Amino acid sequence: MQFPTDCRYTKDHEWIKLNGTTATIGITDFAQSELGDIVYLDINTVGKNLAAEAVFGTVEAVKTVSDLFLPMAGTISEVNPALAANPELVNSDPYGEGWMVKVTVDNVADFENLMTSEAYANLVH
């Protein structure tokens, strides 16, 4: 199971990678393995400013549908266009091609309040 050290994590199993004021967000390797085969993503929040922990969309797997929670407050600027035709990218490459949204964050300092890869690994083991 992967826990890249350049990401931060939430108790809800989202990861976030910060580049200036732009954050890339997805679900963790652990989350995709628990969900099983992902068949559809419903994210229609582009252009919306959302609070931290607000629901920004849903992910549908063969087993279940789960809400997706925003790790940091900000405005959704982009949804990964590749996921419309290939939602399974979330299963095969959760930290790379399977990213879900890009967000312009309200306060970059909030990044430090999220779990490190070590803390997240301890949570799921």
Order of alpha helices (4+ residues) and beta strands (2+ residues): beta-beta-beta-alpha-beta-beta-beta-beta-beta-alpha-alpha-beta-alpha
